[in-house]
């Protein structure tokens, strides 16, 4: 039986001076505690441990000067975690645009509309296609429907 000193640390804490490995608590068994059960006196490690096991050296995850997130990166939970890990609390971002889609023309009808054969129309396929494409990119879309030729107007959002 090999006897070594152990110290309990929390995940991510700096290693105590002269420590050479970390053993997850799940890989240990408490053999003996103090009478008041507040101090672990003897702990058995269930498996062999290699030097530097479960040890990550400072800077080993992201090197100094390394690009962490590039321009155009969508910021989600993982990216927030990366930024927090390097101490960044603010970044310059832009939101995806809000886009209004309007089809125009007296000959245009909704894609599911039935029309008489003597007065043929054109089913609106562009507006649903554009709406689907924009939504798939995460944009908010305002569907303005169809306007006749008399009422052509445009919206610009800044």
N, C-alpha and C positions, 0 to 999 in steps of 0.2 A: 504494500500500500504506500503510494507516494503522497507525501503531505506537502501542500502548498498553501500559501495564504490567498484568500479570496476576499473580494470586496464587492458588495452589491452596487451596481450602477443602473441608471435608467437608460433606455434606448436613446442613442444619439449623444449621450454624455461623453465628455472627454475622459480618456483613460487615466486612471490613477498613475502616479509616477512609478516606473518600473513594471507596469502591467504589460504582458506580452500576448494576451488573447482574451477573447470574450466568449463566454459560454451562455447560451440562452437558458433562461430559467426552466424552460420545458425539458432541458437535458440534464437537470439536476434533481437530487432527492435530498430532502432535509433529514438528517440522521439524528441530530441532537440540537435542541434549542435551550436557551437560558430558562431558569425556573419561571420567570414571568413571561416567557414566550416572545420577548421583544428582540432577542439577539440570536442569530443563527450561529451556532458554535461549530458544528460539524456538518458539512454538506458533501454528498457523494456526487461526483460527475459520472453520468451514465455511459459515456463513450470517450474515446481518446480525443485529445485536443492538440491541434497543431499551433505552433507559434504564429501569431498574426491572424488566427482564425476569427472571423466576424469583426475584423478591425479594418476600418477605412481611414486612411491617412488624410489629414487635412488637405483640401484641394484636389483630392483624387477623383471627385465626381465632375468638377468643372475646373479646368486649368485657368490660371491668370491670363487675361487677354482673350480668352476663348469667347466666340460669339454664342450667346445663349439663345436668343430668339431673333429671327430675321424679320426684315420689313415684310409686311403682308401676312404675318403669322396670326391666325385667329386665336384670340385669347379665351381659353376655357379653363376648367379646374386644374388641369395639369400644368398649364403655363403659369397660373397664379401661384401654384406650389413652387415652381422653379424660381420665379421672381422673389418669392418670400425667402427661399433658401439662400439667396444672395443678398438679401436685405433691401430689395427694391420695392418701394411702396407706390410709386407713380410711374406710369409710362404714357407716352403720347399715342393715342389711339383714334380711330375714326369708326363711326358706326356704318353699317351697311345702309344703302339708300332706301328711301321710301319711294316707290315708283307707282304712278297712276297710269293706267292703260285705258285708252279710249279708241274704239274702232269707229271709222266714219264712212258714210256712204249710204245713199238711199237704197242701193241694191244689196246691202249687207243685212243678214238676219242671224239670230242665234243659231248655234250649230244644231240644236235639236228641234228647230221650228219646221213645221210642214207648210209648204207654200204651193199655190196652184201652178200647174204646168204652163198655163198661158201667160203667167207673169213670173218668169224665172228670177230667182234671187241667188245670192252667193252666201253659203253658210260661213259664218265667222270662225275660221280656224286659227288665224294669227293671234287673236287676243288670248284664247285659252293656252296656246302654245307658249306665248311670251310670259303669261302669268305663271305657268308651270315651271318654265326655265328660271325665272327670277326667284320664285319660292325655293327651288332646289338649291339656289345659291345663298339662301338665308335672307333674302330681301323681303321687306314688308311690301305688299302690293295692294293698291286700291283699284278695284275693278269699276270703271266708270261706264261700262256697258257700250252701247252703240248709239251714235248720233248721226242724224241725217246730214246731207251736204250743206243744208242751210245754216247749220249751227256748228260749223267747225271752229273749234277753239283749242288752245293749247295751255297746258299748265307747266309751270317751271317751279321746282322746289329747290331752294338753296339752304 
